[in-house]
Amino acid sequence: MVKNEKQRYIEIGKKIRVARENKGFSQKELATVLGFKSSTAISYLETGERKISIFDLENLVKNLGYSFDYFLDKTTYEANNLDEILTDQYQLNLANIDMVKKLIQFLQNNR
């Protein structure tokens, strides 16, 4: 199915929200980090009401620790970004991601 432009921005916005929450930022905190005057800009990005610029997307990538591929719905991921994979592919929240990492650590220590 071909997605229209509005649908794409809504999907990107959902990923921005998940990445922000997983990083532990409020909308206001992320707005400050990205140089926006208020949290309303973040709210508009997260709902797809505001189109994200390449410049703002680059800042999100740098500050939230996710790749461009994550936000742009690509299927390839950086091999070392477990958070991104668990968030995107399995829709896990930060608490569940931490549990998965602890399980992995436990398994590695008990080989």
N, C-alpha and C positions, 0 to 999 in steps of 0.2 A: 504494500500500500504506500502510495506517495503521500508524504506528509506536507501539509502546507506550512507556510512560514510561521504563522501564529502557533501552530502545534509544536514546531521545533523550539520556539522560544519558551513555551510552557514547559517542555521536557527539560531544557537546559536549566530553567528556573528551579525545577524540582531537585535537580542534581546540585545546584548551588546551595539550596536549603540543607540538603542532607550533608554535603561536605562541610558547610558552616557549623551545623550542629555537632557533627563528629569531631570537629576541631575544638568545640567548646566555646565558640564565639556567639555572642548575641548579635542581632542585626545592627545594633548601634556600634558594637565593637568592630564588626567587619566594615561598616561604613567608615569609621575612623581610619582603619588600616588602609582602606582603598582610596581615602581622600575625599569621600563624599561628605556633604554638609549635614545630612541627616540619615536616619535609618530608613526613611521612606524610600530612598533610592534602592536599597537592598530589598525591601518589600516588593517594589515594582519589578525588580529583576527576578525575584523568586516566583512571582506569579505570571511572568511572561508579559507583563504590561509595558515593560521597558526593554528595548533591544540592547543586548550587551555588545559593547564595542570590542574590537580585538585587543585594544590597550587594557580595558578592564578585565577581559578574559585572561590576559597574560598576568595581571596582578593577582587574580584569583588562583591561578596555577601556582604562582610563587608563594602565596601566603597560606593556602589551604593544603598544599602538598598533594594535589591531584594533577593528573596529566590533562593535556588538551583532549586526548582521546576520550577520557572519562566524560567531560562536559559535552563533547561533540558526538557521543554515541558510537564511537568506533569500537571494534571488537578486539583490538590488540591492546595490551596493557604492559606497562613496565614490569618486569619480572619481580622487582623488589618492592612493589607497592601493594602489599597484601590488603591494607585498609580499603584501597580503591576497588579491588576485586570483590572483597566481601560486601562492600556497600552496594556496588552496582549489580553484581550477579546474584547476590543472595539477600539484598535489602536488609542487612544487619545494622543495628544501631551500635553506638560506641561501646556500650556495656557488653553486648554480645561479641563484638570484635575483640575486646579485651579477653573474654573467656576463651575464644578460639585461640588467641595467641598464647594464653596460659596452658591450654591443652597441648598445643604444638611444643612448647617448651618442656612440658612434662614428658611427652613422648620422646623428645630428643634426649632428655636426661636419663631415660630408662630404656635405652636400646639394648 
